[in-house]
Amino acid sequence: MEQLRILATALVATLRDMAPILAILGVFQFAVLGEVPENPGALLAGLVAVLIGLTLFVRGLEMSLFPLGEALADAMARRGHPLWLMGFAFALGFGSTAAEPALAAVARAAAEAMVGDPGFPATEAQLGAIAAQIRYGVAVGLGLALVLGVWRILKGWPLIALVLPGYGLVSVVALVSDAPFVAVALDMGTAATSAINIPLMLALGIGLAGVLRSRNALVDGFGMVVLASLAPMLLFLAAAFLLVA
């Protein structure tokens, strides 16, 4: 009964979180467009499915993946050799990002756009392979970002020394190039960090900084997420330009 009560509370919380976007869509649909959606029954069923799916998804993460990831991050931070720690950081970043639904959606959309672009010809049969390559390539980039983040904490490097040059390079490329891959790379960096991997990255960074006497969890423990957003952009841009060249 306790689990049912918790699940019901989570369902209400998810509905509350969805309420603003549902209200906005409803206002524009009826007040601006002045039309009733086609097949409203299917639309309502879809919304209910989304509500239940999101609730179960978040609750499942809270019950299994998050506690397990936090416990492993804490144990590795306290007892792990630096090489094992960085290996764990890469595996954590790669695995959690490859499972990220937002990244899968962006990778699929990018692959579909490439198939329809005459400048990047591809067959429909290649679409799934292209999406998988994008998805796992970005996951590799995020894994490398966590390795760099762990090394930064161990060495005490200031975060700004890594972030400013990286985002500066991305900004310069975006200013001087009109290549379509630039916009895709920027979206990939954002989509790579979402509901699954952000809590795990925070647990790793804060846990590691917390067990090192010379580090401050608040100052040094944060910053993993910004590196995780930056690295896939740089890696995707580099791969795109190599392919185009």
N, C-alpha and C positions, 0 to 999 in steps of 0.2 A: 504493500500500500504506500509505503514511503516513496518508493521509486515512481509510482504512478503520480503521486502528488508533485514530486520534483519535475516530472515530465510535463504535467499540466501547467505548472508555473513557467517552464521553459516555453511551452506553446504560447502562452499569453504574452511572454516577453518578446517572442519572435513576431507575433501579430502586432504588438506595439511598435516594434522597430520597422515593420513593413508599412504601417499606417500612413506615414507621410508620403511615400512614393505612390501608394494606392490612391491617396486623396488627390495628389497632383495629376495622376493619369485620369482619374475620374472627372476632375474639373475640366481638363482640356478636352476630354472625349465628349462630354455632354454640353458644357457651357461654350466652348470655342468651336468645336466641330459640329455640335448639335446633332450627332448621330448615335444610334444604338449599335454597339459592336455586333458584328456578324457572329452567329452561333454563341449567344451569351452563356448557354449551358456549359459548353466545352470550355469557355473562358473561365467560368467560375470553378469548374472542376480542376482546371490547371492551376488556378490560384490556391486552391485548397491543397493540391499536391505539392506546390512550392512551399507552402506554410509548413506542412507536415515534414517534408524532406529537409528543409533547413533546420527545423527543430531537432529532428533525429540526428542530423549531421553534426550540429554543434554539441548536442548532448553526448554523442558517441565520442567526439574528440575530448570532451571534458572527462569522460569516464576512463578512457584508455590511452590515447596517444599523448595527450598533454602530461599526465602524471608520469608515464613511462619516460618520455623525453626529458622532463625536468629531473627525474631521479638519475637518469644516465648522465645528463649534463653535470649535475652536482657531483656525482661519483667520479667522473672523468676529471673534473676541475680539481678535486681534492687529491686524487691518487694517480692521475694519469701522467705519464712521461710526455714531454712536449710533442714528440712525433706522433704518439698515439692520440694525443689530444687534437692535433691538427687533422689526423686521419678521421677521427670521429666527427670533427667539425665539417669536413668535406662530405662525409657520408650523410650526416644530418641535413646539410644544405641541399645536396643533390636529391636525396630521397623525398624530403618534404616538398621540394619544388616540383619534382616530376609528378607528384600527386596533387598539385594545386589545380583546382577546377578553373580558376580565372585564367591561368596561363594556358590551359588546354583550349579554352574558348578563344583566346586571342591567337594562339598558334593555328588553330583551325581556320579562323577568319582570314589570317594572313595567307595561309596556303590557298584558300579559295580565291582570294584576290589575285594571287600570283598566277593561278590557272587562267583567270579571265583577262590577264594583262598580256597584250601581244609582245611586250618587251621581255617577258619571262615565260616563254611557252612551256606548257606542261600538260600532260594528259590527266584525265580524271583519275586514272589508276595510280598516278603518282601523288595525288593530293594527300592521302594518308601518310605516305612516306615523308613528304615535305613537312607536314605538321609535326610528325614525330621528331624529325631532325631539328626543327626549331625548338620544340619543347625540351628535348634532352640537351641540346646545346645551351639553352638558357639555364637549365638545371646545373650543368657543369660550371657555368659562369658564377652561379650563386654559391656553389660549393667552394669554389676558389675564393670568393669574397669572404666566406666564413673563416677559411684558413688564414687569410690576410687579417681579418678582424681578431682572431685569436692571437696571432703573432704580434699585432699592435698592442694588445693588452699585456702580453708577456714582456714586451720591450718598453712599454710605457710611452709609445709614440703618440703625439697629439693627433686627434681625429682630423682636424682641419687640414693637416699636411697631406692627407690622402684624398680628402673629399674635394677640396678646391681644384687641384690639378685635374682630377677625373672629370668633374662636371664642367670645368673650363674647356677641356678637350671636346666633350660632347657638344657644348654650346658653339664652339668654333666650327665643328663639322656641320652642325645644323644651320649655321649662318652661311657657310660658303658652298654647301652642296644642296642640290635639289633632288638628289637621289631618293626614290620612294622608300628605300630601306631605312632611311633616317627616322622617319615618323614611326615605322614599325618597331625599330629598336627602342625608341622612347616609351612606347606602350609596353614593350616586353619587360623593361625594367620595372615598371609599375605593377604589371600583372604578376610578376615573379614573386612578389611579397604580398601575402594575403592571409586568410583565416588560419591556414594550417601552420605555415612556417614562422610567422612573426612571433608567436608565444614561445616557440622552441628556440629561436635565435636569442630572444631576450633572456630566457632561462640560462642559456649557455654563457652569454656575455656577463650577465650579472653574477651568475654562480662563480665564474672564473675570477672576476675582479674581486668578489667578496672573500675568496679564500687566500688571495695574495695580500700579504701584509702591507706592501708598498703601494697598493692600488685602492682606489675609491670606487665602490660599486656604482655610485650615482654618476661620477665623472667618467670613469673608464668602462663601466659595464654597458653603457648605452652606446649606440653608434653602429651596431651590427646591421640594423635594418637599412640605414642609408648606404652602407657599403654593398649590401645585398641588392639594392635597387640600381646601383651604379655599375657594378661589374657585368651584369648581363647586357646592358646597353653597349659597353665598350667591346665586349666579346662579339656581340651580334654585328656591330658596325664593322669590326675588323674582318669577320668572316664574310660579310656581305661585299665589302670592297674587294677582297681577295677573289671572290667568285666572279664579280663583275669584271675585274681586271683580267 
